[in-house]
Amino acid sequence: MAGVVISSWVEERTSGAPEQLRHRVIEFLDAAGGADDPVELAAVGDTALLAAMSAGSSRACALDLLAADALITLALLAAAERDPATLGTTAGAIRKAAIGAR
């Protein structure tokens, strides 16, 4: 999945989500310059989580937290769709990258 392709993929997979959430997910993805694989997509989710943590207890915090959850969930979905046999390995790589980022 290349950056532009994954943006289209994310838009397709979030078509039933609330519009504000879809928009915020795409904003984070665009701000990161896209993502080329599930681990990079999860890293965008980590960025959203950091934004939520720095927003305090505002409504923006809640939307960013939901976006973080969506991005990490989408990263795991992308991994499962790419090759279900490697989902566990990819999940481990996502976890390791998230721990290393802190």
N, CA, C and O of each residue as an XYZ file, in Angstrom:
408
protein
N       0.851     -1.185      0.000
C       0.000      0.000      0.000
C       0.885      1.232      0.000
O       1.652      1.453      0.937
N       0.783      2.011     -1.022
C       1.532      3.269     -1.068
C       0.672      4.374     -0.467
O      -0.536      4.202     -0.304
N       1.296      5.523     -0.133
C       0.619      6.617      0.552
C      -0.735      6.995     -0.027
O      -1.719      7.085      0.707
N      -0.796      7.218     -1.342
C      -2.064      7.618     -1.966
C      -3.052      6.466     -1.923
O      -4.238      6.667     -1.661
N      -2.568      5.264     -2.180
C      -3.438      4.094     -2.168
C      -4.024      3.879     -0.781
O      -5.212      3.585     -0.649
N      -3.204      4.023      0.254
C      -3.712      3.796      1.611
C      -4.721      4.872      2.005
O      -5.652      4.588      2.757
N      -4.555      6.102      1.511
C      -5.555      7.144      1.784
C      -6.902      6.745      1.210
O      -7.929      6.888      1.874
N      -6.906      6.251     -0.006
C      -8.152      5.789     -0.631
C      -8.713      4.595      0.135
O      -9.921      4.494      0.349
N      -7.822      3.693      0.544
C      -8.233      2.513      1.297
C      -8.884      2.930      2.612
O      -9.926      2.392      2.987
N      -8.274      3.890      3.315
C      -8.823      4.382      4.585
C     -10.187      5.007      4.360
O     -11.119      4.760      5.126
N     -10.311      5.812      3.319
C     -11.606      6.440      3.022
C     -12.672      5.387      2.765
O     -13.803      5.524      3.231
N     -12.322      4.334      2.027
C     -13.278      3.256      1.765
C     -13.681      2.538      3.050
O     -14.860      2.260      3.269
N     -12.699      2.241      3.896
C     -12.971      1.468      5.106
C     -13.699      2.279      6.172
O     -14.291      1.701      7.084
N     -13.668      3.593      6.076
C     -14.339      4.430      7.079
C     -15.606      5.074      6.542
O     -16.122      6.020      7.138
N     -16.105      4.578      5.438
C     -17.261      5.219      4.791
C     -18.493      5.274      5.697
O     -19.323      6.169      5.535
N     -18.633      4.362      6.627
C     -19.803      4.368      7.510
C     -19.581      5.087      8.835
O     -20.486      5.162      9.665
N     -18.384      5.609      9.028
C     -18.059      6.290     10.293
C     -18.624      7.714     10.285
O     -18.884      8.272      9.219
N     -18.812      8.296     11.458
C     -19.253      9.692     11.516
C     -18.297     10.599     10.737
O     -17.080     10.415     10.773
N     -18.862     11.568     10.040
C     -18.076     12.431      9.155
C     -16.937     13.154      9.879
O     -15.836     13.257      9.338
N     -17.184     13.656     11.090
C     -16.120     14.349     11.829
C     -14.955     13.415     12.116
O     -13.796     13.820     12.022
N     -15.251     12.185     12.459
C     -14.195     11.223     12.746
C     -13.422     10.884     11.474
O     -12.191     10.865     11.480
N     -14.139     10.618     10.384
C     -13.466     10.339      9.107
C     -12.544     11.487      8.726
O     -11.403     11.268      8.320
N     -13.037     12.701      8.858
C     -12.254     13.882      8.496
C     -10.994     13.976      9.355
O      -9.918     14.284      8.842
N     -11.118     13.715     10.654
C      -9.965     13.831     11.554
C      -8.938     12.739     11.262
O      -7.736     12.999     11.310
N      -9.387     11.534     10.963
C      -8.484     10.441     10.594
C      -7.687     10.823      9.351
O      -6.469     10.647      9.310
N      -8.373     11.342      8.346
C      -7.699     11.745      7.101
C      -6.764     12.916      7.356
O      -5.689     12.980      6.760
N      -7.147     13.843      8.229
C      -6.251     14.961      8.570
C      -4.940     14.453      9.149
O      -3.868     14.904      8.746
N      -5.015     13.521     10.087
C      -3.797     12.969     10.667
C      -2.974     12.237      9.607
O      -1.751     12.365      9.568
N      -3.639     11.480      8.762
C      -2.943     10.740      7.710
C      -2.259     11.690      6.732
O      -1.105     11.477      6.359
N      -2.962     12.730      6.322
C      -2.387     13.712      5.398
C      -1.229     14.472      6.037
O      -0.216     14.721      5.383
N      -1.372     14.844      7.310
C      -0.315     15.583      8.009
C       0.968     14.756      8.103
O       2.070     15.303      8.126
N       0.811     13.438      8.157
C       1.971     12.548      8.232
C       2.568     12.261      6.858
O       3.597     11.595      6.745
N       1.919     12.762      5.830
C       2.407     12.476      4.480
C       2.001     11.106      3.983
O       2.605     10.564      3.057
N       0.977     10.549      4.604
C       0.499      9.226      4.213
C       1.205      8.131      4.982
O       1.950      8.400      5.924
N       0.972      6.915      4.582
C       1.596      5.741      5.195
C       1.712      4.676      4.123
O       0.825      4.526      3.282
N       2.799      3.948      4.158
C       3.025      2.923      3.137
C       2.759      1.504      3.616
O       2.723      0.576      2.808
N       2.573      1.323      4.916
C       2.304     -0.022      5.421
C       1.569      0.084      6.758
O       1.436      1.176      7.310
N       1.092     -1.047      7.275
C       0.330     -1.017      8.520
C       1.088     -0.423      9.716
O       0.486      0.262     10.543
N       2.381     -0.671      9.818
C       3.145     -0.131     10.947
C       3.196      1.390     10.861
O       3.073      2.071     11.879
N       3.375      1.929      9.656
C       3.367      3.389      9.489
C       1.985      3.960      9.779
O       1.870      5.040     10.359
N       0.939      3.249      9.383
C      -0.420      3.708      9.660
C      -0.666      3.741     11.177
O      -1.300      4.667     11.683
N      -0.175      2.751     11.882
C      -0.307      2.747     13.339
C       0.486      3.895     13.963
O       0.072      4.458     14.977
N       1.623      4.241     13.359
C       2.409      5.376     13.866
C       1.616      6.670     13.744
O       1.739      7.554     14.592
N       0.812      6.789     12.707
C      -0.071      7.949     12.583
C      -1.080      7.928     13.735
O      -1.431      8.975     14.278
N      -1.544      6.729     14.103
C      -2.422      6.591     15.259
C      -1.739      7.039     16.547
O      -2.373      7.648     17.409
N      -0.459      6.743     16.677
C       0.296      7.210     17.853
C       0.349      8.734     17.890
O       0.246      9.339     18.957
N       0.509      9.351     16.722
C       0.507     10.813     16.646
C      -0.837     11.366     17.107
O      -0.893     12.357     17.835
N      -1.913     10.720     16.680
C      -3.249     11.146     17.105
C      -3.412     10.988     18.614
O      -4.025     11.829     19.272
N      -2.858      9.900     19.159
C      -2.931      9.688     20.604
C      -2.171     10.780     21.359
O      -2.648     11.272     22.382
N      -1.009     11.155     20.868
C      -0.249     12.245     21.496
C      -1.024     13.557     21.435
O      -1.004     14.339     22.384
N      -1.710     13.796     20.312
C      -2.526     15.010     20.188
C      -3.669     14.977     21.206
O      -3.990     15.997     21.816
N      -4.272     13.817     21.383
C      -5.359     13.688     22.363
C      -4.849     13.947     23.773
O      -5.518     14.608     24.567
N      -3.681     13.434     24.081
C      -3.120     13.607     25.421
C      -2.755     15.066     25.695
O      -2.831     15.522     26.836
N      -2.365     15.787     24.666
C      -1.976     17.185     24.875
C      -3.167     18.135     24.817
O      -3.036     19.309     25.166
N      -4.333     17.642     24.378
C      -5.520     18.492     24.259
C      -6.288     18.613     25.571
O      -7.280     19.338     25.641
N      -5.848     17.924     26.590
C      -6.540     18.018     27.874
C      -7.853     17.262     27.870
O      -7.915     16.112     27.436
N      -8.896     17.905     28.350
C     -10.195     17.240     28.450
C     -11.244     17.911     27.564
O     -12.434     17.895     27.879
N     -10.803     18.490     26.472
C     -11.719     19.176     25.561
C     -12.393     18.183     24.616
O     -12.037     17.006     24.572
N     -13.350     18.668     23.879
C     -14.024     17.848     22.870
C     -13.030     17.397     21.801
O     -13.135     16.289     21.274
N     -12.058     18.268     21.483
C     -11.030     17.916     20.508
C     -10.235     16.705     20.985
O      -9.821     15.868     20.182
N     -10.028     16.619     22.279
C      -9.319     15.475     22.854
C     -10.075     14.186     22.546
O      -9.466     13.192     22.149
N     -11.369     14.194     22.722
C     -12.181     13.002     22.477
C     -12.120     12.590     21.011
O     -11.995     11.405     20.703
N     -12.206     13.545     20.122
C     -12.152     13.237     18.691
C     -10.782     12.693     18.311
O     -10.688     11.752     17.522
N      -9.716     13.274     18.863
C      -8.375     12.784     18.569
C      -8.164     11.381     19.129
O      -7.489     10.558     18.509
N      -8.738     11.107     20.296
C      -8.628      9.777     20.888
C      -9.361      8.743     20.026
O      -8.862      7.638     19.813
N     -10.531      9.109     19.542
C     -11.263      8.213     18.637
C     -10.503      8.005     17.330
O     -10.489      6.901     16.787
N      -9.877      9.059     16.829
C      -9.084      8.951     15.603
C      -7.888      8.026     15.821
O      -7.556      7.221     14.951
N      -7.242      8.141     16.981
C      -6.115      7.258     17.297
C      -6.564      5.804     17.291
O      -5.906      4.945     16.705
N      -7.679      5.535     17.940
C      -8.226      4.180     17.976
C      -8.540      3.688     16.569
O      -8.217      2.553     16.218
N      -9.159      4.529     15.775
C      -9.511      4.146     14.407
C      -8.265      3.853     13.575
O      -8.229      2.865     12.841
N      -7.256      4.694     13.683
C      -6.038      4.505     12.891
C      -5.306      3.219     13.256
O      -4.809      2.516     12.376
N      -5.238      2.913     14.528
C      -4.557      1.684     14.938
C      -5.386      0.461     14.544
O      -4.836     -0.557     14.123
N      -6.699      0.564     14.680
C      -7.574     -0.518     14.229
C      -7.443     -0.720     12.723
O      -7.378     -1.855     12.252
N      -7.405      0.378     11.967
C      -7.238      0.290     10.519
C      -5.885     -0.321     10.153
O      -5.781     -1.059      9.173
N      -4.862     -0.018     10.929
C      -3.542     -0.603     10.672
C      -3.601     -2.125     10.803
O      -3.034     -2.847      9.983
N      -4.283     -2.601     11.829
C      -4.418     -4.050     12.018
C      -5.288     -4.666     10.924
O      -5.013     -5.772     10.457
N      -6.327     -3.958     10.521
C      -7.158     -4.439      9.415
C      -6.348     -4.522      8.129
O      -6.468     -5.491      7.381
N      -5.522     -3.509      7.867
C      -4.679     -3.518      6.665
C      -3.735     -4.716      6.686
O      -3.527     -5.370      5.664
N      -3.171     -4.995      7.847
C      -2.275     -6.143      7.969
C      -3.024     -7.447      7.710
O      -2.520     -8.334      7.020
N      -4.221     -7.558      8.264
C      -5.015     -8.776      8.089
C      -5.427     -8.965      6.634
O      -5.433    -10.085      6.124
N      -5.769     -7.872      5.974
C      -6.158     -7.973      4.564
C      -4.962     -8.289      3.681
O      -5.088     -9.004      2.687
N      -3.807     -7.757      4.042
C      -2.589     -7.993      3.251
C      -2.164     -9.451      3.343
O      -1.922    -10.097      2.323
N      -2.073     -9.972      4.567
C      -1.650    -11.355      4.775
C      -2.057    -11.787      6.176
O      -1.345    -11.507      7.140
N      -3.186    -12.462      6.300
C      -3.680    -12.848      7.622
C      -2.674    -13.646      8.446
O      -2.692    -13.584      9.676
N      -1.815    -14.380      7.791
C      -0.846    -15.209      8.505
C       0.191    -14.382      9.260
O       0.820    -14.876     10.195
N       0.369    -13.126      8.856
C       1.381    -12.284      9.500
C       0.770    -11.256     10.457
O       1.476    -10.373     10.942
N      -0.519    -11.359     10.730
C      -1.179    -10.384     11.598
C      -0.520    -10.307     12.977
O      -0.299     -9.212     13.494
N      -0.211    -11.438     13.566
C       0.421    -11.449     14.879
C       1.783    -10.773     14.865
O       2.119    -10.011     15.771
N       2.553    -11.053     13.845
C       3.877    -10.431     13.709
C       3.747     -8.927     13.525
O       4.496     -8.155     14.124
N       2.796     -8.513     12.696
C       2.588     -7.083     12.464
C       2.100     -6.398     13.730
O       2.549     -5.297     14.049
N       1.198     -7.023     14.448
C       0.713     -6.453     15.712
C       1.872     -6.280     16.694
O       1.952     -5.274     17.398
N       2.755     -7.251     16.735
C       3.937     -7.141     17.591
C       4.842     -6.000     17.174
O       5.379     -5.290     18.024
N       5.017     -5.816     15.870
C       5.842     -4.716     15.361
C       5.216     -3.374     15.683
O       5.921     -2.419     16.008
N       3.897     -3.295     15.595
C       3.181     -2.054     15.944
C       3.377     -1.753     17.429
O       3.659     -0.616     17.807
N       3.227     -2.760     18.252
C       3.396     -2.587     19.704
C       4.825     -2.156     20.032
O       5.041     -1.247     20.833
N       5.790     -2.814     19.408
C       7.198     -2.492     19.657
C       7.503     -1.052     19.227
O       8.200     -0.323     19.932
N       6.980     -0.653     18.072
C       7.205      0.722     17.589
C       6.566      1.745     18.532
O       7.140      2.803     18.787
N       5.386      1.426     19.042
C       4.694      2.349     19.951
C       5.458      2.484     21.270
O       5.580      3.584     21.809
N       5.959      1.391     21.777
C       6.720      1.428     23.035
C       8.019      2.196     22.818
O       8.433      2.966     23.684
N       8.659      1.997     21.681
C       9.902      2.698     21.376
C       9.716      4.176     21.181
O      10.652      4.950     21.381
N       8.515      4.592     20.791
C       8.234      6.011     20.542
C       8.032      6.778     21.837
O       8.005      8.009     21.819
N       7.890      6.096     22.947
C       7.610      6.772     24.221
C       8.828      6.917     25.074
O       8.750      7.465     26.174
